[in-house]
Amino acid sequence: MAERTVLTSDPGTLARDVAAALVRRTSPEADSLDPFLLMLRSAPNPRAAEILRAGIKSHVESHLHDVAPELRGTDRAAMALSVVAGFWLMRKMIGSTALNNADETELARTLERLFTLLLQE
């Protein structure tokens, strides 16, 4: 979880940057992301899920709270991370035809609007 692959640090462009990185990293031609696979495969194990929750909270959610302090005390950071994980799962792992055949610019725009709602006041 040390390397950031989707989240950035500029609050002014966070929604756009996350959307663009997510579309780029989940492209059918993109390399797979082994840490995401590890997370997905480990989650059913209660102890592994506990470790994952702690890691996500301390590394990912805390980064989002630092970049967007208005998210503290809300569930919006967790919702944004759920969108990231769900989009990743549907596009990269399951290979959703609709998502993989969609125009990547439009995908990024739609995700940006969604992340704007979740990540900004």
Backbone as ProteinMPNN parsed JSONL, in Angstrom:
{"seq_chain_A": "MAERTVLTSDPGTLARDVAAALVRRTSPEADSLDPFLLMLRSAPNPRAAEILRAGIKSHVESHLHDVAPELRGTDRAAMALSVVAGFWLMRKMIGSTALNNADETELARTLERLFTLLLQE", "coords_chain_A": {"N_chain_A": [[0.815, -1.2, 0.0], [2.157, 1.091, 0.005], [2.956, 2.345, -2.371], [1.358, 4.689, -4.35], [-1.13, 4.25, -6.661], [-3.412, 5.177, -7.804], [-4.541, 7.289, -6.28], [-3.9, 10.756, -5.829], [-2.155, 13.762, -4.772], [-3.014, 16.388, -4.997], [-5.421, 18.513, -4.03], [-7.012, 20.139, -5.634], [-7.203, 18.902, -8.09], [-7.915, 16.352, -7.591], [-10.262, 14.67, -8.019], [-10.353, 14.548, -10.845], [-7.79, 13.514, -11.404], [-7.814, 11.017, -10.067], [-9.875, 9.729, -11.446], [-8.809, 9.657, -14.083], [-6.444, 8.152, -13.663], [-7.538, 5.755, -12.752], [-9.022, 4.843, -14.975], [-6.922, 4.564, -16.792], [-5.267, 2.67, -15.451], [-6.919, 0.446, -15.39], [-7.338, -0.259, -17.942], [-7.833, -2.622, -20.577], [-5.385, -3.291, -21.731], [-3.531, -2.641, -19.827], [-1.067, -3.465, -17.334], [-1.611, -5.979, -14.847], [-2.54, -5.329, -11.458], [-0.905, -6.451, -8.909], [-1.078, -6.062, -6.005], [-3.801, -5.371, -5.75], [-5.042, -7.723, -6.585], [-4.11, -9.426, -4.59], [-5.402, -8.296, -2.369], [-8.075, -8.745, -3.083], [-8.203, -11.545, -3.198], [-7.536, -12.216, -0.603], [-9.43, -11.112, 1.077], [-11.733, -12.708, 1.877], [-10.838, -14.137, 4.11], [-11.123, -13.81, 7.537], [-9.08, -12.758, 9.292], [-7.225, -11.747, 7.471], [-8.858, -9.857, 6.232], [-9.217, -8.105, 8.346], [-6.611, -7.114, 8.633], [-6.352, -5.917, 6.124], [-8.372, -3.924, 6.318], [-7.261, -2.315, 8.34], [-4.888, -1.5, 7.095], [-5.897, -0.13, 4.839], [-7.269, 1.901, 6.118], [-5.175, 3.236, 7.509], [-3.331, 3.888, 5.495], [-4.587, 4.586, 3.036], [-7.202, 5.814, 3.398], [-6.392, 7.703, 5.309], [-4.629, 9.214, 3.783], [-6.399, 10.315, 1.914], [-7.903, 11.863, 3.706], [-5.951, 13.678, 4.495], [-5.457, 15.018, 2.088], [-7.99, 15.929, 1.443], [-9.402, 17.357, 3.803], [-12.03, 17.862, 4.538], [-13.371, 15.517, 4.313], [-13.085, 14.08, 6.623], [-14.702, 12.388, 9.258], [-16.845, 11.694, 7.746], [-18.511, 9.391, 5.527], [-17.634, 9.474, 2.991], [-15.003, 9.145, 1.936], [-14.591, 6.392, 2.186], [-16.664, 5.547, 0.519], [-15.752, 6.543, -1.936], [-13.434, 5.009, -2.249], [-14.652, 2.549, -2.474], [-15.899, 2.816, -4.937], [-13.626, 2.952, -6.556], [-12.547, 0.345, -6.113], [-14.695, -1.259, -6.974], [-15.018, -0.459, -9.665], [-12.523, -1.202, -10.631], [-12.648, -3.974, -10.227], [-14.856, -4.695, -11.894], [-14.024, -3.796, -14.439], [-11.324, -4.613, -14.896], [-10.899, -7.175, -13.706], [-13.272, -8.751, -14.076], [-13.869, -8.004, -16.608], [-15.836, -6.379, -17.851], [-17.815, -5.935, -20.626], [-19.182, -3.643, -21.429], [-17.809, -1.593, -20.021], [-15.183, -1.99, -20.946], [-15.439, -1.57, -23.658], [-16.221, 1.004, -23.813], [-15.742, 4.509, -24.507], [-12.727, 5.802, -23.449], [-12.219, 8.424, -22.657], [-14.773, 9.367, -22.1], [-15.465, 7.605, -20.033], [-13.628, 8.445, -18.076], [-14.531, 11.077, -17.689], [-17.107, 10.646, -16.634], [-16.486, 9.223, -14.282], [-14.966, 11.21, -13.043], [-16.938, 13.145, -12.462], [-18.436, 11.691, -10.616], [-16.507, 11.21, -8.591], [-16.004, 13.849, -7.91], [-18.395, 14.546, -6.635], [-18.166, 12.855, -4.411], [-15.677, 13.461, -3.206], [-15.331, 16.168, -2.845], [-16.432, 19.108, -1.125]], "CA_chain_A": [[0.0, 0.0, 0.0], [3.033, 2.252, 0.056], [2.964, 3.024, -3.665], [0.042, 5.178, -4.767], [-1.324, 3.983, -8.082], [-4.606, 5.885, -8.273], [-4.738, 8.532, -5.522], [-2.88, 11.785, -5.974], [-2.06, 14.631, -3.606], [-3.455, 17.75, -5.278], [-6.864, 18.57, -3.781], [-7.691, 20.838, -6.714], [-7.39, 18.036, -9.26], [-8.027, 14.987, -7.082], [-11.312, 13.903, -8.704], [-9.918, 14.325, -12.232], [-6.61, 12.658, -11.406], [-8.21, 9.668, -9.679], [-10.641, 9.171, -12.568], [-7.899, 9.376, -15.199], [-5.559, 7.052, -13.278], [-8.334, 4.538, -12.669], [-9.292, 4.394, -16.346], [-5.642, 4.132, -17.377], [-4.765, 1.457, -14.783], [-7.823, -0.678, -15.626], [-7.439, -0.523, -19.374], [-7.549, -4.03, -20.876], [-3.977, -3.441, -22.09], [-2.679, -2.301, -18.686], [-0.585, -4.56, -16.503], [-2.448, -6.217, -13.675], [-1.994, -4.761, -10.227], [-0.824, -7.571, -7.979], [-1.638, -5.787, -4.672], [-5.263, -5.432, -5.8], [-5.379, -9.148, -6.619], [-3.853, -9.95, -3.247], [-6.49, -7.821, -1.532], [-9.296, -9.429, -3.492], [-8.128, -12.959, -2.835], [-7.365, -12.362, 0.843], [-10.558, -10.526, 1.806], [-12.646, -13.657, 2.541], [-10.263, -14.601, 5.361], [-11.403, -12.775, 8.539], [-7.86, -12.101, 9.786], [-6.693, -10.959, 6.363], [-9.747, -8.704, 6.066], [-8.893, -7.185, 9.434], [-5.337, -6.479, 8.266], [-6.651, -5.038, 4.991], [-9.092, -2.746, 6.828], [-6.305, -1.458, 9.054], [-3.993, -0.911, 6.093], [-6.645, 0.851, 4.041], [-7.54, 3.057, 6.991], [-3.973, 4.002, 7.845], [-2.561, 4.34, 4.333], [-5.369, 5.157, 1.935], [-8.17, 6.78, 3.915], [-5.695, 8.819, 5.954], [-4.118, 10.067, 2.707], [-7.545, 11.09, 1.416], [-8.244, 12.869, 4.719], [-4.924, 14.724, 4.437], [-5.647, 15.782, 0.851], [-9.327, 16.543, 1.491], [-9.773, 17.282, 5.223], [-13.491, 17.919, 4.711], [-13.894, 14.147, 4.311], [-13.015, 13.501, 7.975], [-15.991, 12.286, 9.938], [-17.885, 11.321, 6.794], [-18.291, 8.094, 4.893], [-17.367, 9.714, 1.563], [-13.717, 8.556, 1.526], [-14.834, 4.955, 2.018], [-17.475, 5.372, -0.687], [-14.884, 6.766, -3.095], [-12.589, 3.82, -2.375], [-15.522, 1.473, -2.957], [-16.049, 3.025, -6.377], [-12.353, 2.533, -7.155], [-12.457, -1.122, -6.072], [-15.745, -1.831, -7.818], [-14.698, -0.194, -11.072], [-11.367, -2.051, -10.919], [-13.138, -5.347, -10.31], [-15.711, -4.874, -13.074], [-13.335, -3.547, -15.713], [-10.07, -5.34, -15.06], [-10.977, -8.574, -13.302], [-14.403, -9.406, -14.721], [-13.799, -7.667, -18.029], [-17.131, -5.867, -18.315], [-17.798, -5.535, -22.036], [-19.616, -2.249, -21.52], [-16.732, -0.716, -19.562], [-13.999, -2.152, -21.79], [-15.698, -1.033, -24.998], [-16.587, 2.422, -23.698], [-14.73, 5.511, -24.806], [-12.012, 6.054, -22.195], [-12.402, 9.826, -22.274], [-16.095, 9.457, -21.47], [-15.374, 6.91, -18.746], [-12.917, 9.33, -17.146], [-15.416, 12.219, -17.367], [-18.171, 10.17, -15.753], [-15.867, 8.965, -12.986], [-14.594, 12.495, -12.44], [-18.152, 13.742, -11.872], [-18.767, 10.905, -9.432], [-15.507, 11.497, -7.55], [-16.231, 15.231, -7.469], [-19.482, 14.484, -5.647], [-17.74, 12.166, -3.205], [-14.443, 13.937, -2.598], [-15.314, 17.609, -2.605], [-17.575, 19.633, -0.375]], "C_chain_A": [[0.849, 1.252, 0.0], [3.006, 3.037, -1.247], [1.542, 3.424, -4.048], [-0.101, 4.975, -6.277], [-2.513, 4.738, -8.659], [-4.761, 7.237, -7.579], [-3.575, 9.486, -5.728], [-2.947, 12.711, -4.766], [-2.519, 16.06, -3.834], [-4.966, 17.838, -5.09], [-7.645, 19.232, -4.918], [-7.981, 19.972, -7.928], [-7.632, 16.585, -8.858], [-9.056, 14.163, -7.852], [-10.892, 13.573, -10.137], [-8.757, 13.34, -12.294], [-6.955, 11.213, -11.061], [-8.957, 8.999, -10.827], [-9.721, 8.773, -13.715], [-6.988, 8.191, -14.877], [-6.311, 5.729, -13.243], [-8.638, 3.983, -14.058], [-8.018, 3.858, -16.984], [-5.181, 2.799, -16.777], [-5.653, 0.234, -15.014], [-8.021, -0.973, -17.101], [-7.131, -1.994, -19.635], [-6.075, -4.287, -21.204], [-3.029, -3.193, -20.928], [-2.231, -3.565, -17.952], [-1.544, -4.76, -15.331], [-1.759, -5.615, -12.454], [-2.029, -5.845, -9.16], [-1.349, -7.252, -6.584], [-3.167, -5.816, -4.66], [-5.726, -6.887, -5.819], [-5.186, -9.786, -5.247], [-4.982, -9.556, -2.307], [-7.763, -8.603, -1.83], [-9.305, -10.882, -3.04], [-8.029, -13.182, -1.331], [-8.594, -11.944, 1.636], [-11.489, -11.542, 2.46], [-12.129, -14.189, 3.879], [-10.452, -13.511, 6.417], [-10.155, -12.043, 9.035], [-7.249, -11.244, 8.694], [-7.541, -9.716, 6.132], [-9.481, -7.656, 7.137], [-7.611, -6.411, 9.124], [-5.557, -5.51, 7.107], [-7.36, -3.767, 5.447], [-8.145, -1.78, 7.511], [-5.365, -0.769, 8.07], [-4.672, 0.149, 5.255], [-6.901, 2.1, 4.867], [-6.288, 3.894, 7.198], [-3.216, 4.54, 6.631], [-3.407, 5.086, 3.3], [-6.352, 6.203, 2.445], [-7.474, 7.961, 4.578], [-5.104, 9.762, 4.908], [-5.247, 10.922, 2.142], [-7.939, 12.18, 2.408], [-7.212, 14.0, 4.756], [-5.13, 15.62, 3.22], [-6.968, 16.549, 0.891], [-9.846, 16.451, 2.929], [-11.282, 17.319, 5.472], [-14.13, 16.529, 4.701], [-13.872, 13.51, 5.697], [-14.408, 13.493, 8.604], [-17.144, 11.966, 9.007], [-17.58, 9.927, 6.255], [-17.875, 8.241, 3.437], [-16.035, 9.154, 1.094], [-13.891, 7.063, 1.284], [-15.682, 4.685, 0.782], [-16.626, 5.553, -1.944], [-13.979, 5.563, -3.321], [-13.397, 2.617, -2.855], [-15.761, 1.593, -4.457], [-14.774, 2.583, -7.098], [-12.291, 1.008, -7.232], [-13.487, -1.772, -6.985], [-15.474, -1.639, -9.3], [-13.546, -1.095, -11.498], [-11.812, -3.498, -11.123], [-13.919, -5.569, -11.607], [-14.935, -4.74, -14.381], [-12.138, -4.461, -15.912], [-10.212, -6.829, -14.768], [-12.084, -9.323, -14.045], [-14.409, -9.137, -16.22], [-15.138, -7.219, -18.596], [-17.025, -5.353, -19.747], [-18.166, -4.065, -22.173], [-18.503, -1.291, -21.117], [-15.508, -0.804, -20.466], [-14.191, -1.623, -23.201], [-16.035, 0.452, -24.977], [-15.413, 3.315, -24.083], [-14.05, 5.902, -23.488], [-12.126, 7.499, -21.73], [-13.741, 10.007, -21.575], [-16.122, 8.75, -20.12], [-14.729, 7.817, -17.701], [-13.794, 10.51, -16.743], [-16.512, 11.804, -16.39], [-17.626, 9.896, -14.362], [-15.471, 10.254, -12.289], [-15.799, 13.156, -11.789], [-18.531, 13.008, -10.584], [-17.796, 11.194, -8.288], [-15.63, 12.935, -7.051], [-17.322, 15.27, -6.408], [-19.007, 13.888, -4.324], [-16.6, 12.842, -2.46], [-14.41, 15.43, -2.305], [-16.562, 18.024, -1.872], [-18.63, 20.174, -1.27]], "O_chain_A": [[0.318, 2.362, -0.004], [3.029, 4.268, -1.228], [0.637, 2.59, -4.067], [0.708, 5.47, -7.062], [-2.606, 4.917, -9.874], [-5.081, 8.23, -8.233], [-2.417, 9.074, -5.792], [-3.716, 12.464, -3.837], [-2.417, 16.878, -2.92], [-5.72, 17.299, -5.901], [-8.815, 18.914, -5.134], [-8.891, 20.264, -8.704], [-7.56, 15.688, -9.698], [-8.744, 13.057, -8.295], [-11.06, 12.44, -10.587], [-8.741, 12.441, -13.134], [-6.446, 10.286, -11.691], [-8.702, 7.837, -11.144], [-9.84, 7.674, -14.256], [-6.783, 7.321, -15.723], [-5.781, 4.699, -13.657], [-8.521, 2.779, -14.285], [-8.036, 2.816, -17.64], [-4.754, 1.904, -17.506], [-5.194, -0.896, -14.853], [-8.8, -1.856, -17.459], [-6.255, -2.561, -18.982], [-5.576, -5.389, -20.977], [-1.841, -3.502, -21.027], [-2.92, -4.585, -17.952], [-2.202, -3.821, -14.884], [-0.543, -5.424, -12.439], [-3.08, -6.116, -8.579], [-2.021, -8.103, -6.002], [-3.769, -6.238, -3.672], [-6.694, -7.241, -5.146], [-6.007, -10.59, -4.805], [-5.466, -10.383, -1.534], [-8.443, -9.067, -0.914], [-10.32, -11.379, -2.551], [-8.408, -14.246, -0.842], [-8.772, -12.39, 2.77], [-12.007, -11.253, 3.539], [-12.922, -14.648, 4.701], [-9.988, -12.389, 6.218], [-10.181, -10.821, 9.182], [-6.801, -10.129, 8.96], [-7.006, -8.639, 5.866], [-9.517, -6.456, 6.863], [-7.542, -5.199, 9.33], [-5.01, -4.407, 7.106], [-7.005, -2.666, 5.025], [-8.214, -0.571, 7.292], [-5.083, 0.421, 8.209], [-4.096, 1.204, 4.989], [-6.766, 3.22, 4.376], [-6.329, 5.118, 7.078], [-2.527, 5.554, 6.739], [-2.977, 6.103, 2.757], [-6.344, 7.344, 1.983], [-7.915, 9.1, 4.428], [-5.078, 10.975, 5.115], [-5.069, 12.119, 1.918], [-8.271, 13.295, 2.005], [-7.562, 15.15, 5.019], [-4.992, 16.84, 3.312], [-7.046, 17.685, 0.426], [-10.643, 15.566, 3.242], [-11.751, 16.852, 6.51], [-15.304, 16.384, 5.044], [-14.558, 12.515, 5.932], [-15.172, 14.452, 8.494], [-18.3, 11.966, 9.429], [-16.512, 9.368, 6.509], [-17.773, 7.246, 2.72], [-15.937, 8.721, -0.054], [-13.396, 6.53, 0.291], [-15.45, 3.707, 0.072], [-16.769, 4.799, -2.906], [-13.778, 5.143, -4.461], [-12.872, 1.761, -3.568], [-15.819, 0.587, -5.163], [-14.841, 1.917, -8.131], [-12.015, 0.447, -8.292], [-13.177, -2.731, -7.69], [-15.677, -2.555, -10.098], [-13.573, -1.682, -12.58], [-11.4, -4.158, -12.077], [-13.661, -6.531, -12.331], [-15.171, -5.495, -15.324], [-11.962, -5.024, -16.993], [-9.692, -7.656, -15.517], [-11.853, -10.407, -14.58], [-14.898, -9.951, -17.003], [-15.528, -7.63, -19.689], [-16.241, -4.449, -20.038], [-17.541, -3.329, -22.937], [-18.274, -0.287, -21.792], [-14.86, 0.21, -20.725], [-13.221, -1.266, -23.87], [-16.122, 1.083, -26.031], [-14.251, 2.919, -23.992], [-14.719, 6.286, -22.529], [-12.128, 7.763, -20.528], [-13.833, 10.719, -20.575], [-16.733, 9.241, -19.171], [-15.225, 7.939, -16.581], [-13.801, 10.902, -15.577], [-16.808, 12.523, -15.435], [-18.235, 10.291, -13.368], [-15.624, 10.376, -11.074], [-15.693, 13.674, -10.678], [-18.899, 13.632, -9.589], [-18.217, 11.398, -7.149], [-15.381, 13.2, -5.875], [-17.182, 15.955, -5.395], [-19.392, 14.352, -3.251], [-16.552, 12.808, -1.231], [-13.532, 15.896, -1.58], [-17.61, 17.387, -1.975], [-19.659, 20.653, -0.793]]}, "name": "protein", "num_of_chains": 1, "seq": "MAERTVLTSDPGTLARDVAAALVRRTSPEADSLDPFLLMLRSAPNPRAAEILRAGIKSHVESHLHDVAPELRGTDRAAMALSVVAGFWLMRKMIGSTALNNADETELARTLERLFTLLLQE"}
